[in-house]
Amino acid sequence: MTLNLPNKLTILRVILIPFFAMFLLTGMAGIYSDYIALVIFCVASLTDMLDGMIARKYNLITNFGKFMDPLADKLLVCTALICLLDLGRIPAWVVIIIIAREFIISGFRLVASDKGVVIAAGYIGKVKTVFQMAMIIMMILDFDNNVFYMATNVVMYIALILTVVSLVDYIARNKDVLKED
């Protein structure tokens, strides 16, 4: 199997995940650990945006990409959330809601795939992703400043609301997938 550029970017994102977690959790680079983790997270997040743009623009959409791209996204976000939970920077209930949404959507996509239906991400889901990424970035930075702390909480609650709204929207738009044949 020959991998195209979008698929290579997706694989790169998966490869970056353990390095991100290692720097964020171990502090192995001293005071620079969080910043190195932040750069890795940002690069990985950018590969998510780039691989989709390139795949659509040059018609490089593959079954591998359809499978691995959303999986890589979920691995990146879930890893970040679990690391931030371990560091005490995010409440467990927020992590549970976000990860539960990802499991529900994955299950939906699995049922749809079984029926030969491909469900594309909706606009609300894309906005949700932007806010989740911003929330994660702000939590990695973890500036000791009340204004920054409040801004991080506002972004977290917006991400959380969009997570729930995008789930409801996704189910409403695709409810026929659950109908029995």
mmCIF file of the C-alpha atoms, coordinates in Angstrom:
data_MODEL
# 
_entry.id   MODEL 
# 
loop_
_atom_site.group_PDB 
_atom_site.id 
_atom_site.type_symbol 
_atom_site.label_atom_id 
_atom_site.label_alt_id 
_atom_site.label_comp_id 
_atom_site.label_asym_id 
_atom_site.label_entity_id 
_atom_site.label_seq_id 
_atom_site.pdbx_PDB_ins_code 
_atom_site.Cartn_x 
_atom_site.Cartn_y 
_atom_site.Cartn_z 
_atom_site.occupancy 
_atom_site.B_iso_or_equiv 
_atom_site.pdbx_formal_charge 
_atom_site.auth_seq_id 
_atom_site.auth_comp_id 
_atom_site.auth_asym_id 
_atom_site.auth_atom_id 
_atom_site.pdbx_PDB_model_num 
ATOM 1   C CA . MET A 1 1   ? 0.000   0.000  0.000  1.00 0.00 ? 1   MET A CA 1 
ATOM 2   C CA . THR A 1 2   ? 1.369   3.385  -1.016 1.00 0.00 ? 2   THR A CA 1 
ATOM 3   C CA . LEU A 1 3   ? 0.560   6.169  1.368  1.00 0.00 ? 3   LEU A CA 1 
ATOM 4   C CA . ASN A 1 4   ? -0.327  9.594  0.032  1.00 0.00 ? 4   ASN A CA 1 
ATOM 5   C CA . LEU A 1 5   ? 0.569   12.856 1.798  1.00 0.00 ? 5   LEU A CA 1 
ATOM 6   C CA . PRO A 1 6   ? -2.683  13.204 3.773  1.00 0.00 ? 6   PRO A CA 1 
ATOM 7   C CA . ASN A 1 7   ? -2.292  9.660  5.111  1.00 0.00 ? 7   ASN A CA 1 
ATOM 8   C CA . LYS A 1 8   ? 1.345   10.320 6.015  1.00 0.00 ? 8   LYS A CA 1 
ATOM 9   C CA . LEU A 1 9   ? 0.227   13.415 7.941  1.00 0.00 ? 9   LEU A CA 1 
ATOM 10  C CA . THR A 1 10  ? -2.350  11.310 9.796  1.00 0.00 ? 10  THR A CA 1 
ATOM 11  C CA . ILE A 1 11  ? 0.334   8.752  10.702 1.00 0.00 ? 11  ILE A CA 1 
ATOM 12  C CA . LEU A 1 12  ? 2.611   11.581 11.848 1.00 0.00 ? 12  LEU A CA 1 
ATOM 13  C CA . ARG A 1 13  ? -0.194  12.801 14.138 1.00 0.00 ? 13  ARG A CA 1 
ATOM 14  C CA . VAL A 1 14  ? -0.455  9.340  15.725 1.00 0.00 ? 14  VAL A CA 1 
ATOM 15  C CA . ILE A 1 15  ? 3.339   9.118  16.131 1.00 0.00 ? 15  ILE A CA 1 
ATOM 16  C CA . LEU A 1 16  ? 3.438   12.534 17.846 1.00 0.00 ? 16  LEU A CA 1 
ATOM 17  C CA . ILE A 1 17  ? 0.872   11.548 20.508 1.00 0.00 ? 17  ILE A CA 1 
ATOM 18  C CA . PRO A 1 18  ? 3.197   9.564  22.831 1.00 0.00 ? 18  PRO A CA 1 
ATOM 19  C CA . PHE A 1 19  ? 5.851   12.300 22.609 1.00 0.00 ? 19  PHE A CA 1 
ATOM 20  C CA . PHE A 1 20  ? 3.240   14.896 23.515 1.00 0.00 ? 20  PHE A CA 1 
ATOM 21  C CA . ALA A 1 21  ? 2.131   12.854 26.540 1.00 0.00 ? 21  ALA A CA 1 
ATOM 22  C CA . MET A 1 22  ? 5.706   12.124 27.579 1.00 0.00 ? 22  MET A CA 1 
ATOM 23  C CA . PHE A 1 23  ? 6.732   15.785 27.674 1.00 0.00 ? 23  PHE A CA 1 
ATOM 24  C CA . LEU A 1 24  ? 3.506   16.946 29.310 1.00 0.00 ? 24  LEU A CA 1 
ATOM 25  C CA . LEU A 1 25  ? 3.470   14.292 32.032 1.00 0.00 ? 25  LEU A CA 1 
ATOM 26  C CA . THR A 1 26  ? 7.133   13.684 32.861 1.00 0.00 ? 26  THR A CA 1 
ATOM 27  C CA . GLY A 1 27  ? 8.607   17.164 32.920 1.00 0.00 ? 27  GLY A CA 1 
ATOM 28  C CA . MET A 1 28  ? 11.711  15.595 31.394 1.00 0.00 ? 28  MET A CA 1 
ATOM 29  C CA . ALA A 1 29  ? 12.733  18.896 29.779 1.00 0.00 ? 29  ALA A CA 1 
ATOM 30  C CA . GLY A 1 30  ? 12.343  20.842 33.009 1.00 0.00 ? 30  GLY A CA 1 
ATOM 31  C CA . ILE A 1 31  ? 10.582  24.183 32.730 1.00 0.00 ? 31  ILE A CA 1 
ATOM 32  C CA . TYR A 1 32  ? 10.339  23.732 28.954 1.00 0.00 ? 32  TYR A CA 1 
ATOM 33  C CA . SER A 1 33  ? 8.349   20.475 29.074 1.00 0.00 ? 33  SER A CA 1 
ATOM 34  C CA . ASP A 1 34  ? 4.915   22.091 28.815 1.00 0.00 ? 34  ASP A CA 1 
ATOM 35  C CA . TYR A 1 35  ? 6.093   24.293 25.935 1.00 0.00 ? 35  TYR A CA 1 
ATOM 36  C CA . ILE A 1 36  ? 7.540   21.339 24.041 1.00 0.00 ? 36  ILE A CA 1 
ATOM 37  C CA . ALA A 1 37  ? 4.292   19.437 24.632 1.00 0.00 ? 37  ALA A CA 1 
ATOM 38  C CA . LEU A 1 38  ? 2.383   22.498 23.419 1.00 0.00 ? 38  LEU A CA 1 
ATOM 39  C CA . VAL A 1 39  ? 4.409   22.699 20.195 1.00 0.00 ? 39  VAL A CA 1 
ATOM 40  C CA . ILE A 1 40  ? 3.907   18.972 19.584 1.00 0.00 ? 40  ILE A CA 1 
ATOM 41  C CA . PHE A 1 41  ? 0.152   19.316 20.212 1.00 0.00 ? 41  PHE A CA 1 
ATOM 42  C CA . CYS A 1 42  ? -0.092  22.312 17.860 1.00 0.00 ? 42  CYS A CA 1 
ATOM 43  C CA . VAL A 1 43  ? 1.854   20.525 15.104 1.00 0.00 ? 43  VAL A CA 1 
ATOM 44  C CA . ALA A 1 44  ? -0.338  17.442 15.514 1.00 0.00 ? 44  ALA A CA 1 
ATOM 45  C CA . SER A 1 45  ? -3.481  19.605 15.419 1.00 0.00 ? 45  SER A CA 1 
ATOM 46  C CA . LEU A 1 46  ? -2.278  21.356 12.268 1.00 0.00 ? 46  LEU A CA 1 
ATOM 47  C CA . THR A 1 47  ? -1.713  17.996 10.556 1.00 0.00 ? 47  THR A CA 1 
ATOM 48  C CA . ASP A 1 48  ? -5.404  17.320 11.200 1.00 0.00 ? 48  ASP A CA 1 
ATOM 49  C CA . MET A 1 49  ? -6.400  20.467 9.344  1.00 0.00 ? 49  MET A CA 1 
ATOM 50  C CA . LEU A 1 50  ? -3.830  19.970 6.574  1.00 0.00 ? 50  LEU A CA 1 
ATOM 51  C CA . ASP A 1 51  ? -4.518  16.325 5.796  1.00 0.00 ? 51  ASP A CA 1 
ATOM 52  C CA . GLY A 1 52  ? -8.208  17.001 5.206  1.00 0.00 ? 52  GLY A CA 1 
ATOM 53  C CA . MET A 1 53  ? -7.578  20.081 3.070  1.00 0.00 ? 53  MET A CA 1 
ATOM 54  C CA . ILE A 1 54  ? -5.020  18.289 0.916  1.00 0.00 ? 54  ILE A CA 1 
ATOM 55  C CA . ALA A 1 55  ? -7.121  15.134 0.585  1.00 0.00 ? 55  ALA A CA 1 
ATOM 56  C CA . ARG A 1 56  ? -10.186 17.098 -0.584 1.00 0.00 ? 56  ARG A CA 1 
ATOM 57  C CA . LYS A 1 57  ? -8.298  19.505 -2.848 1.00 0.00 ? 57  LYS A CA 1 
ATOM 58  C CA . TYR A 1 58  ? -6.346  16.812 -4.696 1.00 0.00 ? 58  TYR A CA 1 
ATOM 59  C CA . ASN A 1 59  ? -8.965  14.056 -4.431 1.00 0.00 ? 59  ASN A CA 1 
ATOM 60  C CA . LEU A 1 60  ? -6.674  11.892 -2.301 1.00 0.00 ? 60  LEU A CA 1 
ATOM 61  C CA . ILE A 1 61  ? -9.442  10.481 -0.118 1.00 0.00 ? 61  ILE A CA 1 
ATOM 62  C CA . THR A 1 62  ? -8.758  6.849  0.771  1.00 0.00 ? 62  THR A CA 1 
ATOM 63  C CA . ASN A 1 63  ? -10.400 4.214  2.938  1.00 0.00 ? 63  ASN A CA 1 
ATOM 64  C CA . PHE A 1 64  ? -7.305  4.304  5.151  1.00 0.00 ? 64  PHE A CA 1 
ATOM 65  C CA . GLY A 1 65  ? -7.762  8.055  5.605  1.00 0.00 ? 65  GLY A CA 1 
ATOM 66  C CA . LYS A 1 66  ? -11.494 7.731  6.272  1.00 0.00 ? 66  LYS A CA 1 
ATOM 67  C CA . PHE A 1 67  ? -10.681 5.255  9.044  1.00 0.00 ? 67  PHE A CA 1 
ATOM 68  C CA . MET A 1 68  ? -7.455  6.638  10.490 1.00 0.00 ? 68  MET A CA 1 
ATOM 69  C CA . ASP A 1 69  ? -8.077  10.396 10.379 1.00 0.00 ? 69  ASP A CA 1 
ATOM 70  C CA . PRO A 1 70  ? -10.993 10.451 12.842 1.00 0.00 ? 70  PRO A CA 1 
ATOM 71  C CA . LEU A 1 71  ? -9.248  7.818  14.975 1.00 0.00 ? 71  LEU A CA 1 
ATOM 72  C CA . ALA A 1 72  ? -6.055  9.901  15.115 1.00 0.00 ? 72  ALA A CA 1 
ATOM 73  C CA . ASP A 1 73  ? -8.113  12.961 16.080 1.00 0.00 ? 73  ASP A CA 1 
ATOM 74  C CA . LYS A 1 74  ? -9.828  11.087 18.893 1.00 0.00 ? 74  LYS A CA 1 
ATOM 75  C CA . LEU A 1 75  ? -6.505  9.662  20.122 1.00 0.00 ? 75  LEU A CA 1 
ATOM 76  C CA . LEU A 1 76  ? -4.929  13.121 20.200 1.00 0.00 ? 76  LEU A CA 1 
ATOM 77  C CA . VAL A 1 77  ? -7.805  14.824 22.009 1.00 0.00 ? 77  VAL A CA 1 
ATOM 78  C CA . CYS A 1 78  ? -8.444  11.961 24.447 1.00 0.00 ? 78  CYS A CA 1 
ATOM 79  C CA . THR A 1 79  ? -4.732  11.680 25.268 1.00 0.00 ? 79  THR A CA 1 
ATOM 80  C CA . ALA A 1 80  ? -4.551  15.416 25.913 1.00 0.00 ? 80  ALA A CA 1 
ATOM 81  C CA . LEU A 1 81  ? -7.651  15.360 28.114 1.00 0.00 ? 81  LEU A CA 1 
ATOM 82  C CA . ILE A 1 82  ? -6.429  12.389 30.147 1.00 0.00 ? 82  ILE A CA 1 
ATOM 83  C CA . CYS A 1 83  ? -3.004  14.007 30.614 1.00 0.00 ? 83  CYS A CA 1 
ATOM 84  C CA . LEU A 1 84  ? -4.610  17.286 31.690 1.00 0.00 ? 84  LEU A CA 1 
ATOM 85  C CA . LEU A 1 85  ? -6.857  15.359 34.082 1.00 0.00 ? 85  LEU A CA 1 
ATOM 86  C CA . ASP A 1 86  ? -3.787  13.685 35.591 1.00 0.00 ? 86  ASP A CA 1 
ATOM 87  C CA . LEU A 1 87  ? -2.195  17.104 36.025 1.00 0.00 ? 87  LEU A CA 1 
ATOM 88  C CA . GLY A 1 88  ? -5.325  18.446 37.740 1.00 0.00 ? 88  GLY A CA 1 
ATOM 89  C CA . ARG A 1 89  ? -5.977  21.042 35.038 1.00 0.00 ? 89  ARG A CA 1 
ATOM 90  C CA . ILE A 1 90  ? -9.425  19.826 33.933 1.00 0.00 ? 90  ILE A CA 1 
ATOM 91  C CA . PRO A 1 91  ? -12.352 18.376 35.879 1.00 0.00 ? 91  PRO A CA 1 
ATOM 92  C CA . ALA A 1 92  ? -13.042 14.660 35.389 1.00 0.00 ? 92  ALA A CA 1 
ATOM 93  C CA . TRP A 1 93  ? -16.703 15.257 34.526 1.00 0.00 ? 93  TRP A CA 1 
ATOM 94  C CA . VAL A 1 94  ? -15.687 17.426 31.551 1.00 0.00 ? 94  VAL A CA 1 
ATOM 95  C CA . VAL A 1 95  ? -13.353 14.708 30.276 1.00 0.00 ? 95  VAL A CA 1 
ATOM 96  C CA . ILE A 1 96  ? -16.073 12.085 30.706 1.00 0.00 ? 96  ILE A CA 1 
ATOM 97  C CA . ILE A 1 97  ? -18.615 14.113 28.694 1.00 0.00 ? 97  ILE A CA 1 
ATOM 98  C CA . ILE A 1 98  ? -16.167 14.801 25.858 1.00 0.00 ? 98  ILE A CA 1 
ATOM 99  C CA . ILE A 1 99  ? -14.909 11.211 25.643 1.00 0.00 ? 99  ILE A CA 1 
ATOM 100 C CA . ALA A 1 100 ? -18.454 9.808  25.919 1.00 0.00 ? 100 ALA A CA 1 
ATOM 101 C CA . ARG A 1 101 ? -19.482 11.970 22.952 1.00 0.00 ? 101 ARG A CA 1 
ATOM 102 C CA . GLU A 1 102 ? -16.579 10.573 20.935 1.00 0.00 ? 102 GLU A CA 1 
ATOM 103 C CA . PHE A 1 103 ? -17.617 6.982  21.739 1.00 0.00 ? 103 PHE A CA 1 
ATOM 104 C CA . ILE A 1 104 ? -21.239 7.685  20.788 1.00 0.00 ? 104 ILE A CA 1 
ATOM 105 C CA . ILE A 1 105 ? -20.231 9.288  17.473 1.00 0.00 ? 105 ILE A CA 1 
ATOM 106 C CA . SER A 1 106 ? -17.829 6.413  16.739 1.00 0.00 ? 106 SER A CA 1 
ATOM 107 C CA . GLY A 1 107 ? -20.610 3.923  17.379 1.00 0.00 ? 107 GLY A CA 1 
ATOM 108 C CA . PHE A 1 108 ? -22.930 5.872  15.105 1.00 0.00 ? 108 PHE A CA 1 
ATOM 109 C CA . ARG A 1 109 ? -20.311 5.896  12.345 1.00 0.00 ? 109 ARG A CA 1 
ATOM 110 C CA . LEU A 1 110 ? -19.781 2.155  12.765 1.00 0.00 ? 110 LEU A CA 1 
ATOM 111 C CA . VAL A 1 111 ? -23.507 1.446  12.327 1.00 0.00 ? 111 VAL A CA 1 
ATOM 112 C CA . ALA A 1 112 ? -23.642 3.839  9.356  1.00 0.00 ? 112 ALA A CA 1 
ATOM 113 C CA . SER A 1 113 ? -20.601 2.199  7.786  1.00 0.00 ? 113 SER A CA 1 
ATOM 114 C CA . ASP A 1 114 ? -22.259 -1.188 8.161  1.00 0.00 ? 114 ASP A CA 1 
ATOM 115 C CA . LYS A 1 115 ? -25.110 0.203  6.074  1.00 0.00 ? 115 LYS A CA 1 
ATOM 116 C CA . GLY A 1 116 ? -22.749 1.689  3.490  1.00 0.00 ? 116 GLY A CA 1 
ATOM 117 C CA . VAL A 1 117 ? -23.376 5.250  4.672  1.00 0.00 ? 117 VAL A CA 1 
ATOM 118 C CA . VAL A 1 118 ? -20.519 7.702  5.223  1.00 0.00 ? 118 VAL A CA 1 
ATOM 119 C CA . ILE A 1 119 ? -21.354 10.470 7.674  1.00 0.00 ? 119 ILE A CA 1 
ATOM 120 C CA . ALA A 1 120 ? -19.348 13.639 7.224  1.00 0.00 ? 120 ALA A CA 1 
ATOM 121 C CA . ALA A 1 121 ? -18.530 15.938 10.109 1.00 0.00 ? 121 ALA A CA 1 
ATOM 122 C CA . GLY A 1 122 ? -20.963 18.814 10.455 1.00 0.00 ? 122 GLY A CA 1 
ATOM 123 C CA . TYR A 1 123 ? -20.184 22.498 10.888 1.00 0.00 ? 123 TYR A CA 1 
ATOM 124 C CA . ILE A 1 124 ? -20.961 22.454 14.624 1.00 0.00 ? 124 ILE A CA 1 
ATOM 125 C CA . GLY A 1 125 ? -18.591 19.512 15.066 1.00 0.00 ? 125 GLY A CA 1 
ATOM 126 C CA . LYS A 1 126 ? -15.804 21.434 13.366 1.00 0.00 ? 126 LYS A CA 1 
ATOM 127 C CA . VAL A 1 127 ? -16.378 24.493 15.564 1.00 0.00 ? 127 VAL A CA 1 
ATOM 128 C CA . LYS A 1 128 ? -16.441 22.162 18.586 1.00 0.00 ? 128 LYS A CA 1 
ATOM 129 C CA . THR A 1 129 ? -13.047 20.817 17.576 1.00 0.00 ? 129 THR A CA 1 
ATOM 130 C CA . VAL A 1 130 ? -11.594 24.333 17.342 1.00 0.00 ? 130 VAL A CA 1 
ATOM 131 C CA . PHE A 1 131 ? -12.819 25.171 20.839 1.00 0.00 ? 131 PHE A CA 1 
ATOM 132 C CA . GLN A 1 132 ? -11.585 21.851 22.256 1.00 0.00 ? 132 GLN A CA 1 
ATOM 133 C CA . MET A 1 133 ? -8.150  22.467 20.745 1.00 0.00 ? 133 MET A CA 1 
ATOM 134 C CA . ALA A 1 134 ? -8.102  26.040 22.106 1.00 0.00 ? 134 ALA A CA 1 
ATOM 135 C CA . MET A 1 135 ? -9.154  24.743 25.540 1.00 0.00 ? 135 MET A CA 1 
ATOM 136 C CA . ILE A 1 136 ? -6.393  22.126 25.515 1.00 0.00 ? 136 ILE A CA 1 
ATOM 137 C CA . ILE A 1 137 ? -3.788  24.695 24.437 1.00 0.00 ? 137 ILE A CA 1 
ATOM 138 C CA . MET A 1 138 ? -4.852  27.083 27.191 1.00 0.00 ? 138 MET A CA 1 
ATOM 139 C CA . MET A 1 139 ? -4.758  24.283 29.774 1.00 0.00 ? 139 MET A CA 1 
ATOM 140 C CA . ILE A 1 140 ? -1.293  23.225 28.678 1.00 0.00 ? 140 ILE A CA 1 
ATOM 141 C CA . LEU A 1 141 ? -0.089  26.820 29.028 1.00 0.00 ? 141 LEU A CA 1 
ATOM 142 C CA . ASP A 1 142 ? -1.638  26.983 32.518 1.00 0.00 ? 142 ASP A CA 1 
ATOM 143 C CA . PHE A 1 143 ? -0.596  30.578 33.201 1.00 0.00 ? 143 PHE A CA 1 
ATOM 144 C CA . ASP A 1 144 ? -0.857  31.538 36.863 1.00 0.00 ? 144 ASP A CA 1 
ATOM 145 C CA . ASN A 1 145 ? -3.126  34.494 36.214 1.00 0.00 ? 145 ASN A CA 1 
ATOM 146 C CA . ASN A 1 146 ? -6.766  34.981 37.253 1.00 0.00 ? 146 ASN A CA 1 
ATOM 147 C CA . VAL A 1 147 ? -7.813  36.511 33.935 1.00 0.00 ? 147 VAL A CA 1 
ATOM 148 C CA . PHE A 1 148 ? -6.206  33.650 31.987 1.00 0.00 ? 148 PHE A CA 1 
ATOM 149 C CA . TYR A 1 149 ? -7.813  31.115 34.344 1.00 0.00 ? 149 TYR A CA 1 
ATOM 150 C CA . MET A 1 150 ? -11.255 32.686 33.790 1.00 0.00 ? 150 MET A CA 1 
ATOM 151 C CA . ALA A 1 151 ? -10.717 32.814 30.009 1.00 0.00 ? 151 ALA A CA 1 
ATOM 152 C CA . THR A 1 152 ? -9.696  29.146 30.044 1.00 0.00 ? 152 THR A CA 1 
ATOM 153 C CA . ASN A 1 153 ? -12.870 28.263 31.950 1.00 0.00 ? 153 ASN A CA 1 
ATOM 154 C CA . VAL A 1 154 ? -15.024 30.227 29.498 1.00 0.00 ? 154 VAL A CA 1 
ATOM 155 C CA . VAL A 1 155 ? -13.426 28.403 26.554 1.00 0.00 ? 155 VAL A CA 1 
ATOM 156 C CA . MET A 1 156 ? -13.853 25.078 28.398 1.00 0.00 ? 156 MET A CA 1 
ATOM 157 C CA . TYR A 1 157 ? -17.585 25.681 28.937 1.00 0.00 ? 157 TYR A CA 1 
ATOM 158 C CA . ILE A 1 158 ? -18.062 26.782 25.328 1.00 0.00 ? 158 ILE A CA 1 
ATOM 159 C CA . ALA A 1 159 ? -16.227 23.623 24.176 1.00 0.00 ? 159 ALA A CA 1 
ATOM 160 C CA . LEU A 1 160 ? -18.405 21.546 26.487 1.00 0.00 ? 160 LEU A CA 1 
ATOM 161 C CA . ILE A 1 161 ? -21.652 23.130 25.262 1.00 0.00 ? 161 ILE A CA 1 
ATOM 162 C CA . LEU A 1 162 ? -20.556 22.658 21.634 1.00 0.00 ? 162 LEU A CA 1 
ATOM 163 C CA . THR A 1 163 ? -19.646 19.039 22.420 1.00 0.00 ? 163 THR A CA 1 
ATOM 164 C CA . VAL A 1 164 ? -23.191 18.328 23.611 1.00 0.00 ? 164 VAL A CA 1 
ATOM 165 C CA . VAL A 1 165 ? -24.886 20.439 20.909 1.00 0.00 ? 165 VAL A CA 1 
ATOM 166 C CA . SER A 1 166 ? -22.824 18.777 18.159 1.00 0.00 ? 166 SER A CA 1 
ATOM 167 C CA . LEU A 1 167 ? -23.789 15.343 19.512 1.00 0.00 ? 167 LEU A CA 1 
ATOM 168 C CA . VAL A 1 168 ? -27.497 16.224 19.480 1.00 0.00 ? 168 VAL A CA 1 
ATOM 169 C CA . ASP A 1 169 ? -27.135 17.739 15.989 1.00 0.00 ? 169 ASP A CA 1 
ATOM 170 C CA . TYR A 1 170 ? -25.255 14.677 14.744 1.00 0.00 ? 170 TYR A CA 1 
ATOM 171 C CA . ILE A 1 171 ? -27.886 12.279 16.074 1.00 0.00 ? 171 ILE A CA 1 
ATOM 172 C CA . ALA A 1 172 ? -30.770 14.409 14.772 1.00 0.00 ? 172 ALA A CA 1 
ATOM 173 C CA . ARG A 1 173 ? -29.229 14.648 11.277 1.00 0.00 ? 173 ARG A CA 1 
ATOM 174 C CA . ASN A 1 174 ? -28.469 10.934 11.135 1.00 0.00 ? 174 ASN A CA 1 
ATOM 175 C CA . LYS A 1 175 ? -31.252 9.303  13.151 1.00 0.00 ? 175 LYS A CA 1 
ATOM 176 C CA . ASP A 1 176 ? -32.267 7.196  10.145 1.00 0.00 ? 176 ASP A CA 1 
ATOM 177 C CA . VAL A 1 177 ? -29.024 5.254  10.532 1.00 0.00 ? 177 VAL A CA 1 
ATOM 178 C CA . LEU A 1 178 ? -30.459 3.630  13.662 1.00 0.00 ? 178 LEU A CA 1 
ATOM 179 C CA . LYS A 1 179 ? -33.660 2.469  11.960 1.00 0.00 ? 179 LYS A CA 1 
ATOM 180 C CA . GLU A 1 180 ? -33.914 -1.251 11.411 1.00 0.00 ? 180 GLU A CA 1 
ATOM 181 C CA . ASP A 1 181 ? -33.978 -2.455 7.804  1.00 0.00 ? 181 ASP A CA 1 
# 
